[in-house]
Amino acid sequence: MLWSLYLPIAGNATNILLLLGLGGVVGFLSGLFGVGGGFLMTPLLIMVGIPPTVAAASDSNQIVAASTSGTYAHYRMGNVDFKMGIFLLVGGVVGGTLGVQLIKILRALGNADFVIMVTYVVMLGVIGSYMFMESLQSLRHKAPRARPAAPARPSLYARLVQALPWRMKFAKSGVTLSPLLPIILGLFVGILAAIMGVGGGFIMVPVMVYLLRMPMHVVVGTSLFQILFTCINVTVLQAMTNRTVDMELAIILLLGSTLGAQFGARLSRKLKADQLKILLASIVLVVMIQMLVGLIFPPHLMLAYKGAH
Amino acid sequence: MKSCEGARKAIVLFFGCLGALTISAPARGASAALSVAPERVEIGTFYRGCRVAVSAVIPAGGEAVVEVVGRANAQNLLRKGRRGGLWMNVGETEVTGAPSLYLAMSTSPELLSGSALNSVWGYGALAHEVRFTGKLSDQEHAGLLKEFIKLKESEKLFGVFPGALTLSPATDGSCVVEGAFALPSTVKPDTYKVSLCVVRDGTIVDRRDAELIVAMVGFPAVLSNLAWNHGIIYGTVAVLIAIFTGFVMGYVFKKGAGGH
């Protein structure tokens, strides 16, 4: 096989062009939607013969490059709200740590995998369906051009947000709210991300859009900024503790993903927010259906190496 | 007289044994000739598995079985099962006594599939060695072995190939056994044991062993050493390369965009 390369940590050989292609596609989606792409890349790498633990850790490493490239591209376009990103990051780091502890407790009780699987399917299903329906409605009611007016009576969530102290202005996002809100939401996403073993971009994006009311283009840049730091932390920790980061694999993937992220970021500028949302929702739903199929039908192999979800 | 008779018997016995040793020594030397080519496999940057040839001369009328066996090591595995109608990991099991690599080939297909000796080689032999620990019933144990073999076969680390060895007559009336096995790209650096058993009339009449060395060299060896012995440096370098590449790509595209 031409273009074959041996990956020393993965302990397997694979095709360079295949990895470049995978990196390019996932990087493109990363730049387009502001998601790390871990929920797509890790299963794809496992499919091409990379051990699950190495796939997840090396993917974190390549996301560092893709999100650096994507953040930089969005920063040049003025689409990164650093202030909001830092508050979300603080919450995310604390939440991630809590989530890891929670998983340890669940593993000791023996039902961690059930919780992980059900969380995955429910989260992907709820987020995907809500985004899809909402974007579809917006696209259908495009004619008046103007956004529907805010409801006359504020919702319970809006009243709770209003009641939080230390309100401040987030100029880039065009919102005024308490920094506690992004910290709390970041915490929630961090817990979920740790349980699901992903960066959390595909949860963070809807959270920013629907709960922080940030404009979609700022959401993409800010999400990438937050993912960058999360993945730096994960890469170094995985390299130190589990020795599962395959640098060779990550470099090939990141060459593809950084290129893809640039094209994705450019296209995201051309597409309308609702178009972006409906595309992301479709991908999230496809992944959810694929996971659901895997849960319902018996697997080909009834044994797996420890370390994979 | 008796002591003289005893001394004579002892001398006869001594020379008899010496003679027997002298006769059998060349025979052993000949039987040691199990040839493995290459004897050393190097895992470099472009390694993607390789073919390893085995050959030996055996007495006419004999059959042969060749095994390639890796060191046995304990492994932790996750068992899949159904909970609430959904398939997921339902428990852990530790497997011991299982070789890291197991490939077996034979001249006659029956030797690895149908004969009474199939518990000496092949998966029948593995059943005596491999043990699963955890909360398991005897029935689950048997099922797990089958699934374990399936898992290893999916990685091409286990394989049984009845009839894959060829027999051809040599000039001196003996036979030449030849065959080749595919060493997968997933093989770990280690020393593997290659064994050849000569079978005649359902009995093992000779056994020959050789070694196959698999070593990691070049860039993969450097990276592997850095990852296992200097984790912090390795992780930091990995992150810095990623950030640098991300910025370079961003900068290149910025320049490109300016041109348009």
Interface residues (C-beta under 8 A of the other chain):
Chain A: M1 S4 L5 Y6 L7 P8 I9 G11 N12 A13 G49 N61 Q62 V64 A65 A66 S67 T68 S69 G70 T71 Y72 A73 R76 G110 D113 F114 M117 V118 I232 T235 V236 L237 Q238 A239 M240 T241 R243 V245 M247 E248 A250 I251 L254 L255 T258 L259 A261 Q262 G294 L295 I296 F297 P298 P299 L301 M302 L303 A304 Y305 K306 A308 H309
Chain B: I43 G44 T45 F46 Y47 R48 G49 Q75 N76 L77 L78 R79 K80 G81 R82 R83 G84 G85 L86 W87 M88 N89 V90 G91 E92 T93 G143 L144 E147 F148 K150 L151 S154 S185 T186 K188 M216 F219 P220 A221 L223 S224 A227 W228 G231 I232 Y234 G235 T236 V237 A238 V239 I241 A242 I243 T245 G246 F247 M249 G250 Y251 F253 K254
